[in-house]
């Protein structure tokens, strides 16, 4: 592999700023409640790209992204939304950092796993925090504590219902929360069987596949959520996630 002078490379890049929600998890290793922000943060770390982590006030999110969604990676004067799109840009800024060592077929597979994680695993994160009463207590305190009590009492349940409606629209809440968790258990069992005994999901180096899977599954391991114990029971999957955590810190 050719030697890469990271100092010279990063000096030639525009400033990078990762925009995140204002709510803090309070736990090291979970920079954000958003698995998509977590995914981008770990991608930037893996690519060895220095960046500023900026928490954006809720009322200012629309100024950064009209869709009012985060993360947004600010590259110089350009705002890049959507985690998958951001990962593609990171790969452009640091060629091979997220797919290095993979041939064309395995690179395509890595991006498919990233898409799978974003679309198939995220609803479990969403449901465990916004629908399940156990997770809602954590989210409610973190996201709405800045509001005056009378306003919080009105706004927080409205936002919660909106989040639940998103899951209904995607057909993830058919049969209710218990049925959703039964499907999640099946998915986690399958991922446990698929998880590599060593190395990473596609090869010996971490790739976008690992970033996508890690962001969603590590979000389920957030301390204080009962799902952390559910993940811990999958020992092979847990060891894999710990390896990804170690190389992307």
FILO-751340 format. One record per residue (C-alpha): chain; x, y, z; residue in one letter. Coordinates in steps of 0.25 Angstrom, whole numbers, plus 5000, padded with zeros to 4 digits. Layout:
  chain    c1    c2    c3  res
      A     X     Y     Z    a
...
//
This chain:
  chain    c1    c2    c3  res
      A  5000  5000  5000    x
      A  5005  5014  4997    x
      A  5009  5023  5008    x
      A  4999  5033  5011    x
      A  5004  5046  5018    x
      A  4991  5049  5026    x
      A  4996  5062  5031    x
      A  4998  5068  5017    x
      A  4985  5062  5012    x
      A  4977  5068  5024    x
      A  4983  5081  5022    x
      A  4978  5083  5008    x
      A  4964  5079  5012    x
      A  4953  5090  5015    x
      A  4948  5090  5030    x
      A  4938  5079  5033    x
      A  4927  5081  5043    x
      A  4918  5070  5047    x
      A  4904  5076  5051    x
      A  4896  5069  5062    x
      A  4884  5070  5071    x
      A  4886  5077  5084    x
      A  4882  5066  5093    x
      A  4893  5059  5099    x
      A  4894  5044  5103    x
      A  4903  5046  5115    x
      A  4911  5034  5111    x
      A  4925  5032  5105    x
      A  4925  5025  5092    x
      A  4911  5030  5088    x
      A  4913  5044  5083    x
      A  4899  5045  5079    x
      A  4885  5039  5081    x
      A  4884  5039  5065    x
      A  4890  5026  5060    x
      A  4892  5033  5047    x
      A  4901  5044  5054    x
      A  4908  5033  5061    x
      A  4911  5026  5047    x
      A  4917  5039  5041    x
      A  4925  5042  5053    x
      A  4931  5028  5053    x
      A  4934  5029  5038    x
      A  4941  5042  5040    x
      A  4950  5035  5051    x
      A  4952  5023  5042    x
      A  4956  5033  5030    x
      A  4965  5040  5040    x
      A  4958  5053  5036    x
      A  4958  5064  5047    x
      A  4945  5071  5049    x
      A  4937  5080  5058    x
      A  4925  5074  5065    x
      A  4914  5084  5066    x
      A  4901  5083  5073    x
      A  4890  5091  5066    x
      A  4878  5097  5073    x
      A  4865  5091  5068    x
      A  4860  5104  5063    x
      A  4873  5105  5054    x
      A  4872  5092  5048    x
      A  4864  5097  5036    x
      A  4874  5107  5033    x
      A  4885  5096  5031    x
      A  4876  5086  5024    x
      A  4862  5090  5019    x
      A  4857  5075  5021    x
      A  4860  5078  5036    x
      A  4868  5065  5037    x
      A  4882  5063  5043    x
      A  4893  5059  5041    x
      A  4898  5070  5032    x
      A  4913  5070  5029    x
      A  4918  5084  5026    x
      A  4930  5083  5016    x
      A  4935  5097  5015    x
      A  4923  5105  5011    x
      A  4915  5093  5006    x
      A  4904  5086  5014    x
      A  4904  5071  5011    x
      A  4891  5064  5017    x
      A  4888  5049  5018    x
      A  4897  5039  5025    x
      A  4899  5030  5013    x
      A  4902  5042  5004    x
      A  4912  5048  5014    x
      A  4919  5034  5015    x
      A  4921  5035  5000    x
      A  4927  5049  5001    x
      A  4936  5044  5012    x
      A  4941  5033  5003    x
      A  4943  5044  4992    x
      A  4951  5053  5002    x
      A  4960  5041  5007    x
      A  4960  5030  4995    x
      A  4959  5016  5000    x
      A  4957  5020  5015    x
      A  4944  5013  5016    x
      A  4945  5003  5005    x
      A  4960  5001  5004    x
      A  4965  4987  5000    x
      A  4951  4982  4995    x
      A  4949  4979  4980    x
      A  4937  4984  4972    x
      A  4928  4973  4976    x
      A  4931  4974  4991    x
      A  4930  4989  4991    x
      A  4916  4988  4985    x
      A  4913  4978  4996    x
      A  4918  4987  5007    x
      A  4909  4998  5002    x
      A  4897  4989  5002    x
      A  4900  4985  5016    x
      A  4901  5000  5020    x
      A  4887  5002  5013    x
      A  4881  4990  5020    x
      A  4885  4995  5034    x
      A  4880  5009  5031    x
      A  4866  5004  5026    x
      A  4864  4991  5033    x
      A  4870  4993  5047    x
      A  4867  5008  5050    x
      A  4852  5005  5052    x
      A  4856  4996  5064    x
      A  4865  5008  5070    x
      A  4853  5018  5067    x
      A  4843  5008  5074    x
      A  4851  5005  5086    x
      A  4852  5020  5089    x
      A  4840  5027  5085    x
      A  4829  5016  5086    x
      A  4834  5007  5097    x
      A  4831  5014  5111    x
      A  4845  5010  5116    x
      A  4853  5017  5106    x
      A  4843  5029  5105    x
      A  4847  5033  5119    x
      A  4861  5035  5114    x
      A  4858  5042  5101    x
      A  4847  5051  5108    x
      A  4857  5056  5118    x
      A  4869  5058  5108    x
      A  4861  5064  5097    x
      A  4851  5073  5104    x
      A  4857  5077  5117    x
      A  4860  5091  5111    x
      A  4845  5094  5109    x
      A  4837  5101  5120    x
      A  4829  5090  5128    x
      A  4815  5094  5122    x
      A  4820  5094  5108    x
      A  4828  5081  5110    x
      A  4815  5075  5114    x
      A  4809  5078  5101    x
      A  4820  5077  5091    x
      A  4827  5064  5096    x
      A  4815  5055  5094    x
      A  4812  5061  5080    x
      A  4826  5058  5075    x
      A  4825  5044  5081    x
      A  4812  5042  5073    x
      A  4819  5047  5061    x
      A  4830  5037  5063    x
      A  4821  5026  5065    x
      A  4813  5029  5053    x
      A  4826  5028  5044    x
      A  4827  5014  5049    x
      A  4813  5011  5046    x
      A  4814  5017  5032    x
      A  4826  5008  5029    x
      A  4818  4996  5034    x
      A  4828  4993  5046    x
      A  4818  4994  5057    x
      A  4808  4983  5051    x
      A  4804  4974  5062    x
      A  4809  4984  5072    x
      A  4822  4986  5080    x
      A  4823  4972  5085    x
      A  4822  4967  5071    x
      A  4833  4977  5066    x
      A  4842  4972  5077    x
      A  4840  4957  5073    x
      A  4844  4961  5059    x
      A  4856  4969  5064    x
      A  4861  4956  5072    x
      A  4860  4948  5059    x
      A  4869  4958  5052    x
      A  4879  4959  5063    x
      A  4880  4944  5064    x
      A  4883  4944  5049    x
      A  4893  4955  5050    x
      A  4899  4947  5062    x
      A  4901  4935  5053    x
      A  4907  4944  5041    x
      A  4916  4952  5050    x
      A  4931  4949  5047    x
      A  4939  4942  5058    x
      A  4950  4952  5055    x
      A  4953  4963  5045    x
      A  4941  4971  5040    x
      A  4928  4969  5033    x
      A  4933  4968  5018    x
      A  4948  4967  5020    x
      A  4960  4969  5029    x
      A  4958  4984  5030    x
      A  4946  4992  5034    x
      A  4937  4997  5023    x
      A  4924  5005  5021    x
      A  4917  4991  5024    x
      A  4923  4992  5038    x
      A  4920  5007  5040    x
      A  4905  5005  5036    x
      A  4903  4992  5045    x
      A  4911  4998  5057    x
      A  4903  5011  5057    x
      A  4890  5004  5058    x
      A  4893  4993  5067    x
      A  4902  5001  5076    x
      A  4891  5011  5078    x
      A  4883  4999  5084    x
      A  4894  4997  5094    x
      A  4892  5011  5100    x
      A  4894  5010  5115    x
      A  4881  5011  5122    x
      A  4873  5004  5111    x
      A  4868  4990  5114    x
      A  4873  4986  5100    x
      A  4887  4987  5104    x
      A  4885  4974  5111    x
      A  4878  4967  5099    x
      A  4891  4970  5090    x
      A  4900  4966  5101    x
      A  4894  4952  5100    x
      A  4899  4951  5086    x
      A  4914  4949  5089    x
      A  4919  4947  5075    x
      A  4912  4960  5071    x
      A  4916  4967  5083    x
      A  4931  4964  5081    x
      A  4929  4968  5066    x
      A  4923  4982  5070    x
      A  4934  4984  5081    x
      A  4945  4982  5070    x
      A  4938  4992  5061    x
      A  4937  5002  5073    x
      A  4952  5000  5076    x
      A  4956  5004  5061    x
      A  4946  5016  5060    x
      A  4948  5023  5073    x
//
